[in-house]
């Protein structure tokens, strides 16, 4: 049973049922794609690593942009 955020036994601030859903099920195709880059044929580790760097960079830019937008909204409206 997954504890709810409102329950007294819940201790982790950012881990809830949605976190398991997103990282476990929704991102499964991404995990398989990255595994295929390194385990599939033909293997090209340099291009596989380049793909991982691109994905990490894109994720960082998206999360960073969302953080900046959140800060701006907070400053303007609150």
TORGUGU-963524 format. One record per residue (C-alpha): residue number from 1; x, y, z. Coordinates in Angstrom, 3 decimals. Layout:
N
LUMNU,k,x,y,z
LUMNU,NUM,X,Y,Z;
...
This chain:
78
LUMNU,k,x,y,z
LUMNU,1,0.000,0.000,0.000;
LUMNU,2,1.372,3.429,-0.979;
LUMNU,3,1.053,6.008,1.851;
LUMNU,4,-0.836,9.177,1.053;
LUMNU,5,0.776,12.577,1.614;
LUMNU,6,-1.806,13.409,4.275;
LUMNU,7,-1.133,10.292,6.330;
LUMNU,8,1.036,10.545,9.466;
LUMNU,9,3.431,7.844,8.250;
LUMNU,10,4.284,9.874,5.134;
LUMNU,11,7.819,11.253,5.526;
LUMNU,12,9.203,12.035,2.060;
LUMNU,13,8.224,15.541,0.891;
LUMNU,14,8.294,15.000,-2.885;
LUMNU,15,7.502,11.309,-3.271;
LUMNU,16,3.886,10.372,-3.666;
LUMNU,17,1.807,8.071,-5.844;
LUMNU,18,2.225,10.411,-8.821;
LUMNU,19,6.006,10.190,-8.584;
LUMNU,20,5.911,6.413,-8.900;
LUMNU,21,3.498,6.712,-11.822;
LUMNU,22,5.635,9.220,-13.727;
LUMNU,23,9.072,7.703,-13.130;
LUMNU,24,7.924,4.095,-13.243;
LUMNU,25,5.371,3.934,-16.044;
LUMNU,26,5.312,7.130,-18.096;
LUMNU,27,9.100,7.282,-18.524;
LUMNU,28,9.465,3.552,-19.277;
LUMNU,29,9.790,4.160,-23.066;
LUMNU,30,12.636,6.600,-22.380;
LUMNU,31,14.409,4.022,-20.208;
LUMNU,32,14.020,1.401,-22.950;
LUMNU,33,15.299,3.823,-25.589;
LUMNU,34,18.434,4.609,-23.572;
LUMNU,35,19.034,0.910,-22.892;
LUMNU,36,18.674,0.175,-26.619;
LUMNU,37,21.318,2.788,-27.446;
LUMNU,38,23.887,0.888,-25.403;
LUMNU,39,22.677,-2.719,-25.676;
LUMNU,40,21.345,-2.870,-29.234;
LUMNU,41,23.144,-3.497,-32.507;
LUMNU,42,25.009,-1.703,-34.009;
LUMNU,43,26.563,-0.313,-30.847;
LUMNU,44,28.009,3.167,-30.914;
LUMNU,45,28.799,4.266,-27.372;
LUMNU,46,29.868,7.754,-28.447;
LUMNU,47,26.512,8.485,-30.077;
LUMNU,48,24.658,6.820,-27.197;
LUMNU,49,26.432,9.059,-24.707;
LUMNU,50,25.702,12.079,-26.896;
LUMNU,51,22.007,11.145,-26.827;
LUMNU,52,22.057,10.852,-23.038;
LUMNU,53,23.725,14.276,-22.775;
LUMNU,54,21.085,15.767,-25.090;
LUMNU,55,18.271,14.277,-23.009;
LUMNU,56,19.838,15.515,-19.768;
LUMNU,57,20.366,18.972,-21.254;
LUMNU,58,16.821,19.180,-22.570;
LUMNU,59,15.432,18.071,-19.216;
LUMNU,60,17.579,20.632,-17.381;
LUMNU,61,16.478,23.446,-19.688;
LUMNU,62,12.799,22.521,-19.343;
LUMNU,63,12.904,22.189,-15.539;
LUMNU,64,15.024,25.333,-15.213;
LUMNU,65,12.611,27.291,-17.396;
LUMNU,66,9.650,26.084,-15.366;
LUMNU,67,11.432,27.082,-12.150;
LUMNU,68,12.165,30.582,-13.482;
LUMNU,69,8.572,30.951,-14.673;
LUMNU,70,7.322,29.879,-11.232;
LUMNU,71,9.552,32.435,-9.496;
LUMNU,72,8.412,35.199,-11.855;
LUMNU,73,4.743,34.327,-11.320;
LUMNU,74,5.272,34.323,-7.556;
LUMNU,75,6.966,37.726,-7.638;
LUMNU,76,4.374,39.296,-9.934;
LUMNU,77,1.176,37.905,-8.431;
LUMNU,78,2.005,37.200,-4.787;
